[in-house]
Amino acid sequence: MAVQILGGELILSGMVGDDYWGDGFTSGQVIAALAQLGRNTDVTVRLNSGGGIATEGAAIHAALSSHKGRVTVIVEGIAASAASLIACAGEVVEMALGSVLMIHDPATITWGTAAEHQLAIQMLESLATSYADTYADKTGEPSATMRTLMKAETWMTAQEAVDRKFADRLATANDNAEPAEPTAFAYAMYGRAPERIVALASAKGWKAPPGATSKPPATAVASPPPAAPAAQPAPQEQTMADTPNESEIRAKATTDAQARIQAILTSDEASGRAEMAQHLAFSTAHTAEDAIALMKVAPKGAPAAEPEADPTAQFVQRKASAQDGLGAPAGRPGDQDARATWKGVTDRVNKRVSGGR
């Protein structure tokens, strides 16, 4: 669990929300930690996260904002994407030496019908508007200005975050203190991640989970910028021309996810192991090769193991049935069973290949 209480301080490190390796921190864990510290206790939150699930970031921001005691957030290393919203929950926000903050539009990958894609668009627009309003409350700038910064995927150094009023001040540190290293995350997924952070992720082997697609950092921001000769526009223009745009990246991610599912379900090993094949295709992050290898050594007729209950998934399912914009519309009379089955399949795929961050 990436939520710790040390000396009365709340440490949030890792991905926002559950991740494939269990290193994320969730809103439920944060709420439980705040309750342990005491409802009226002043809390210092030390945050180091490359982002994660947008809705979890919003839930954690709400939990910290509603805490009765004074909340001070210290960004150590990085607060990107959903983590930047969490940072804004602090009554006082400090940026540690060498830390960075990034805001951008939320993103996801949707698998399903045109109606499913339209619902995803509505959800993303609502999330983006909510995030922009929160940033606007913190900075005093208009929400429209925040949306412009989000669409541009804006990375800020510690001083820039203070200058733009996302943070209130630089954190004090002794002269021998080293900047905190950004926490593990697939930073190459972002389009404008600083070169030093992308290089760190590459050196550490921090890769995106199966099903996620990385964006080439063609417009990466160097921080700090190295000394270099005058820019040569021609090569830069060529690089930009060769860079896939966001729609192409998402289209490829969807195609890859479809190909993976098709490969698992139509493999020879799936014959006689239909239930296991369905489970591996829609409820796990295994590559097609790994899933086929698992089926090959399993006896035919082997049932799929029941997944553990997921409180977040149950919450989303309840929201979906309430038709509040986070789920599917109600089915037509007579097709309830068919719709429930298809919705279950598409929800599992969306959960496993989600790029929401």
WOKA-V194742 format. One record per residue. N is the residue number from 1. RES is the residue in one small letter. PHI is phi in whole degrees, 0 to 359 (999 if undefined). Layout:
n-><N	N>
res-><RES	RES>
phi-><PHI	PHI>
This chain:
n-><1	2	3	4	5	6	7	8	9	10	11	12	13	14	15	16	17	18	19	20	21	22	23	24	25	26	27	28	29	30	31	32	33	34	35	36	37	38	39	40	41	42	43	44	45	46	47	48	49	50	51	52	53	54	55	56	57	58	59	60	61	62	63	64	65	66	67	68	69	70	71	72	73	74	75	76	77	78	79	80	81	82	83	84	85	86	87	88	89	90	91	92	93	94	95	96	97	98	99	100	101	102	103	104	105	106	107	108	109	110	111	112	113	114	115	116	117	118	119	120	121	122	123	124	125	126	127	128	129	130	131	132	133	134	135	136	137	138	139	140	141	142	143	144	145	146	147	148	149	150	151	152	153	154	155	156	157	158	159	160	161	162	163	164	165	166	167	168	169	170	171	172	173	174	175	176	177	178	179	180	181	182	183	184	185	186	187	188	189	190	191	192	193	194	195	196	197	198	199	200	201	202	203	204	205	206	207	208	209	210	211	212	213	214	215	216	217	218	219	220	221	222	223	224	225	226	227	228	229	230	231	232	233	234	235	236	237	238	239	240	241	242	243	244	245	246	247	248	249	250	251	252	253	254	255	256	257	258	259	260	261	262	263	264	265	266	267	268	269	270	271	272	273	274	275	276	277	278	279	280	281	282	283	284	285	286	287	288	289	290	291	292	293	294	295	296	297	298	299	300	301	302	303	304	305	306	307	308	309	310	311	312	313	314	315	316	317	318	319	320	321	322	323	324	325	326	327	328	329	330	331	332	333	334	335	336	337	338	339	340	341	342	343	344	345	346	347	348	349	350	351	352	353	354	355	356	357>
res-><m	a	v	q	i	l	g	g	e	l	i	l	s	g	m	v	g	d	d	y	w	g	d	g	f	t	s	g	q	v	i	a	a	l	a	q	l	g	r	n	t	d	v	t	v	r	l	n	s	g	g	g	i	a	t	e	g	a	a	i	h	a	a	l	s	s	h	k	g	r	v	t	v	i	v	e	g	i	a	a	s	a	a	s	l	i	a	c	a	g	e	v	v	e	m	a	l	g	s	v	l	m	i	h	d	p	a	t	i	t	w	g	t	a	a	e	h	q	l	a	i	q	m	l	e	s	l	a	t	s	y	a	d	t	y	a	d	k	t	g	e	p	s	a	t	m	r	t	l	m	k	a	e	t	w	m	t	a	q	e	a	v	d	r	k	f	a	d	r	l	a	t	a	n	d	n	a	e	p	a	e	p	t	a	f	a	y	a	m	y	g	r	a	p	e	r	i	v	a	l	a	s	a	k	g	w	k	a	p	p	g	a	t	s	k	p	p	a	t	a	v	a	s	p	p	p	a	a	p	a	a	q	p	a	p	q	e	q	t	m	a	d	t	p	n	e	s	e	i	r	a	k	a	t	t	d	a	q	a	r	i	q	a	i	l	t	s	d	e	a	s	g	r	a	e	m	a	q	h	l	a	f	s	t	a	h	t	a	e	d	a	i	a	l	m	k	v	a	p	k	g	a	p	a	a	e	p	e	a	d	p	t	a	q	f	v	q	r	k	a	s	a	q	d	g	l	g	a	p	a	g	r	p	g	d	q	d	a	r	a	t	w	k	g	v	t	d	r	v	n	k	r	v	s	g	g	r>
phi-><999	265	252	228	244	233	56	83	258	260	257	245	223	114	284	281	98	295	239	289	248	76	258	272	239	250	296	298	293	294	299	296	293	295	296	293	289	115	302	256	279	292	233	254	254	259	245	213	209	275	117	161	276	300	292	293	300	294	293	291	302	296	296	290	293	272	296	288	281	286	249	247	251	247	278	246	91	201	223	245	56	301	292	293	292	300	302	291	284	288	295	232	242	245	252	286	305	78	282	225	225	224	236	201	287	294	218	203	240	247	234	153	280	300	296	297	295	296	296	296	299	298	297	295	296	295	298	298	295	297	299	299	296	294	298	296	299	287	269	83	268	296	300	298	295	295	297	297	295	294	296	275	50	266	259	232	288	304	293	295	296	291	299	272	71	287	233	267	193	278	287	282	208	285	296	266	290	263	301	291	284	305	290	300	191	276	292	294	294	277	279	230	298	305	301	294	283	298	296	297	299	295	294	273	76	280	243	291	293	305	97	270	242	275	267	295	281	293	249	299	260	282	214	285	291	283	294	206	292	305	298	250	297	301	298	297	298	295	298	296	295	274	276	297	280	297	295	293	297	292	299	295	298	295	299	298	295	296	297	298	297	298	297	290	289	260	290	299	293	286	296	82	228	301	294	294	298	299	297	294	287	252	241	227	257	298	293	301	297	293	297	295	297	294	294	299	265	267	293	294	86	292	283	281	292	290	292	294	299	247	303	295	296	296	298	298	296	295	297	296	293	279	55	255	105	256	226	274	291	294	282	283	303	97	244	297	294	296	293	299	296	296	296	299	295	293	296	294	294	301	294	277	254	301	257	302	202>
